[in-house]
Amino acid sequence: IELSSQYLQRRPEDDVVRMDRAMAFRSLRDWRDAADDFARVGERERDATALTFAGYAAEALHQEGRAAALWRQALAVDRSFRAARHALYGKRGSL
């Protein structure tokens, strides 16, 4: 994570490295940093997977409104993305 962070200071536009760092934060249960990195990648790249992961990280932080908004963004990118659809509707009805 430290090397990725140093690299991203020089090349903040590298969303491949940012996505990898987000996954590392997720594996350490650092939900806040994971959510921020996933959301940034998802919004810049219009990436439904990153937005869905951002939603799960926000949910882990008990930010249900943010989680739902991120899952809706993921579905706006790809209406058929099952993980986002399940996160938003499948587990708890409609948010």
N, C-alpha and C positions, 0 to 999 in steps of 0.2 A: 504494500500500500504506500509506503514511504517513497519508493522509487517512482511509482505511478504518479503520486502527488507532485513530486519534483518535476517530472516530465510534463505534466499538465500545466504547470506554471509557465513553461516555455511554449507549449502547444495546446492551449485550452480547447481548440477546435477538434482535437483527436477523440472522436466519440467511441472508437473501438477500445482505446485504452480506458476511457471513462466508464464504458460498460463493464470492462473487466474489473475495474476498481469497485464499481457498484456491487458486482457479484462477490468480491472479497469482503466488502463491508457487510453484505447480507450474510455471508458464512460466519462472520463474527458477531452477528446479531446487532450490528451498529445500524439500527433502522433509520435514524435521522440522515446520516451521510448516504446510506444506500438509497433512500427515497429521493434525496436531492439529485444524486448522480443519475439514477434511472429516469427521473422526470426530465432532467435536462437533455439526456440523449433522446428520449421519446418525443419530446416536443420539437427538438431541432431536426431530427431525422424522420419524424412522423413514423415512429416505430411502435407498433402495437404491443410487442413483447416487452419492451422497456417500460412503456406506460403501465402495463399490467403489473409488472414487478414493482413499480413505484407505488401502485395502489396497495399491493400487499404490504409493503414496508410502511405506508401511511396507516394502514389498518393495525399493524403491530404497535404503532405509536398511539393507538386509540383516536386517530383522526379520521373518523368514519366519513365525514363529509368530503374531505380531501380524497380519500380512497375512492369513493363513488365517482367523484369528478374525474379522477385519473382513468378509471375503468370506462367511463363514458367517452373520454378522449380516445382511448384505445379502440373502442367500437366505432368511433367516427373515422378513424384511420382504416379499420378493417371490420366491417359489419359482421363478418362471419367468424371472427376470432373467438373461439370457444372458451378459452381461459378467461378472457375479460367478461364474456357473457355470463359464464358460470359464477365468477366472482361477484358480479353485480346483481344477478337475478337468482341464480341457482341455489345459493346457500340460505338466503334469508328473504325470499320474496323480492319485491321491488323496493329499492332505496329511494 
